[in-house]
Amino acid sequence: MSFITDLQAVWSRHDSLLCVGLDPEPSRFPAVLADHPDPVFAFCKAIVDATAAHACAFKPQIAHFAALAAEDALERLIAYIHEAHPGIPVILDAKRGDIGSTAARYAVEAFDRYQADAVTLNPYLGRDSAEPFLERADKGVILLCHTSNPGAADLQDLDVGGRPLYQHVAKIIAESWNGHGNCALVTGATWPGQLGEVRTLVGDMPLLVPGIGAQGGDVAEVIRHGATADGTGLMISSSRAIIYAGQGEDYALAAGRAASDLKDQINAQRNSPAR
C-alpha cells in the first residue's frame, strides 16, 4: 500500500477529511500527567486513541518533540499508530529542504527512522533537494505551496512572469515532480482564494490544509474552494483546538469530541447544496 492509496481508503472508511495534528507542549498538558514518567508519549497516545475514528491522518510536528529531546517518544508514537490504528497515514511535519547527501539523509530520517508515511518539504531549493523523497514511490511528499501564516504573501505571492510564485510551484510539482503520483501540497485555510486557484492548477492532487481552528480558517470556504468533485482531496488539519480541548482527567474524551465535532462540520459542508 502507498500513502495515497491509504489516504483515499481512509477518506472513505472514516468518512473524514480531518487530519489531527500532534503538537505536544507539556505546559499545556492536563495536571493528571504532571508526575507521569513518559508524559509526551502518554498524552499523544491518549489523543490518538480518542480521535482515530474521526481522522484521515495524524500529523506529528517534529519540532515539538525535538525541542523536548523526545524523539524516542515520536518513534514509539508512530509505531503505535501503525500497530493500533493501521491504515491511518502518519505525516511527519518536518518541512525539510536541503541539497545532495543531506536531503538523502533527511529522507532516511523521515521514512526509515520514524517510519512516517509522508513528510512535509520546502520546495524552494528545487527538484534535486526533493528527489530523495520523490523516488520513494510508496511515500507521500507534501510540499509547501501557499502556507497559512500571515507572512505567506511576502514571498509566495510575488509576481513571477505574470503569475504569483505559489502558482508556479503548484504547476511545476503537478506537471513535473509528480511522476510517481505521490505528491501533495500545503495550502492554508486562511487563504481560500489561493486555495481554489491551486486546486484548479493541480486537479485531484491531495491538499494538506492547515489553519482551521486556532488560526481562524473557515471550513465552508475550504470545502468550497478546495474539495474535489467527489468531495474529497483534502486533509484539513487541526491541532491545538483538538488536542487541548480539555484540561481535566477526561482530556482525551474532550479531544475525541472536538475531533468528532469538526469532522461533522466538515461533512456538513461537503454535503451542502451550495458547495
N, C-alpha and C positions, 0 to 999 in steps of 0.2 A: 504493500500500500504506500501511497505517497501523501505528502502534506495536502495537496489539492484534492485528491480523492477522499481522504479522511474528512477534510473540511466540508466538501459537498455532502458527504454522507451524514455528518452530524447536523448540518443545516436542516436536513430532512428529519432525521431521527429525533432531535430535540425541538424541532420547530422553533429554532432560535438563531438570531444573528448576534447574540450578546457575547462579547469577549470580556472575561473577568481579569482585570489587571491585579497583579500581586506585588504591592509596593510596601514591604514591611517597614514600619517606623516604631521602634519599641516605646517611644514616648507616648504613642497613641494606643498602645495595647491595653486591653482591659486589666483591671487590678488582679483578677484571678490568675494571671500569668506572671505576676511580679516575682515570685520565687521559683518559677519553673526552670529546670536545668537546661532546657533546649527551647527557649520561647519563640524564636523565629520560625523554626520548623513546626512547632506545635500550633502556633497561630495560623500559619499559611495552610497547614494540613486541614485544620478545622474549617477554614474558609472554603477550601477546595471541596471538601465533602459536602458542605452545606449548599454550595452553588452549582455543583457539577451537572445536576439535572436541567439547569437553565442555561448552560454555557455551550457555545460552539467552539471556544478556545480558551486557554489560560495564557496569560502574558506576564511572566515574572520579569521585573525590571532589574537588570544585573547590578546597577549601581547601588540599589537599596540593600542588596546582600553584601556586595564587596565592601561598602563603607563600614559594615559591621563585622568584617572578617568572617562572614557567614557563607562563603562559597560552598562549604561542605553541606550546609543546610539546603542550599539551592540544588546541588546534585541529588541529594536524597529526596527533595521535594519533587523534582521532575521524574525521578524513578518511581516515586509513589503514585504520581498522577497516571503514568503509563500502566502501572500494575493495577491500581484500584479503579481507574476510570478509562479503560482502553478505548481508543478511537477518538478521544478529545485531543486535538493537537495542542502542543505547547510551543508558544512563540517566545524565544529569548529576545527580550527588548534590550539590545546592546548598542545599536546604531554604530556598528563598526565601519571603518573605512580606512584602508591603508594600502600600501603598494607591495608587490612582489611577494617575497617569502613571508613577510609579516601578515599579509592578507591570508595566505595559506594557513598560517598558524591560528589565526582568528577563526577560520573555518573549522579547524580541528577542535578548537576550544568549544565552539557552539554545538557542533554536531557529534563529536566523538567524546569529549569530556562530559558535557552537560546532557548529551542525548536529546537536544531540542529538535523539534520537527520543523522549525522555521526560525529565522533570525531577521532582525531589522538591520538595515545597512544605510549608510550615507553614500549616495552615488556620485558625489562631486569630484572624486579622484578618477572617474572614468571606468570603462568596462574592465580593464585589466585588474583593477582593485576588487571587482566583484566576481571575477571569473572563478576563483577557487570555490565560491559559494554556488554560482550558477551551474557548475558542472556536476554538482550533487543533485541529480535529476529528481530524486525522491524527496528532497528537502525544499522548503519554501524559502524564497528570497524576497523580503519585503522592504522595498526601497523608499526612502523619503521622497515625497513629491511636493505636496503643499501642506506644511505642518500646522498644528493647531494654535501655536503660540502667537501673541500679538506681533512679535517682530518678524514673523514669517515673510511679510511683504517686503521687508528691507532688501532682500536679495532675490527671493523666489518669484517676485512679481516684476523684476526688471525686464524692460523691453529688449529682446534679442532678435533683431531682424524682423520686427513687426509682430512678434508673438512673445508673451511672457515666458520667462525661463522655465517655470514649472511645467508649462505645456510641452516645451522641448524635451524635458526629462521624461514626461509621460509617454510621449510619442516614440522616443528612442528606445525606451525599455520595452514598450509593447511591440515594436516592429523589429528590433534588432537583438535585444538581450534575452528574449523570452523563448528561445529555441526549444527548451525542454518543457515549456508550459508551466514553469514553477515560480513565476514572478507574481508579486502583488505590490501595491503601492500604499503608502501612508498619505492620507488626505484628511485634513482636520475638519471636524464637525462645525467649527467656528467660522468656516469659510464655505458656506453651502453653494454659492455660485461657482466658485472654483472647483468644488467637488463635482458639480454637474458637468463642467467643461472637461474634467479629467475622464469622467465616465464616457462621454461622447468619444473621446480620443482612443480609449483603450478597450472598448467593447465590454465583454463579460469578465475581464480580469478582476480578481478579488481586490477589494479595497479595505485596508485597516483604517478605521475612523476613530481616532481619539478625540477628546474634547467634550464628550457628553458628561453631564453631572457637574463636578466642581468647576469646570471651565466654561459652562454655560451654553454648550451646543444644544440645538433644538432637534429632537427626534424626528418630528414631522418633516423638517427641511432636509435632514439627512436621507430619509427614505425617498422623499420626492425627487431629490437630485441624484442620489447615489445608487438606489436599488436597480438591479437588472430587471428585464421584462418578466422573469418568473418570480420576482420578489425576494431574490437572494443577492449574492455578490458582495455582501458586506460583513465585516467583523467590527461591530460597534463596541468600542472599548470604554469601560468604566472601571475605575479603580477605587479611589477614596470614598465615593458615595456608596459603594457596596461594602468594602471590607471594614470600614469604620462606621457602619450604620448603627452599631450598638456598642455600649461600653460595659454592660453587665456580664454576668456569667453566661447569659444567653446570646453573647455577641455573634456566635456562628449562626444561630437561628435568625438573628436580625439581618445578617448578611444574606442569608438564603431568601428571606422575604424581600429584601431590596433588589436582589437579582431577579426574583420572580416578577416583581412589580415592573421593573424596567423591561424585561422580556415582554410582558403583556403590553406595555406602552408601545414598544417597537412593533409588535404584531398587530396592534390596533391600527397603526399607520400603514403597515403592509397591506391590510385588508380594507383600507379606506377607499371608497369610490373616487375620492378626489386625487388619489395617487397618480 
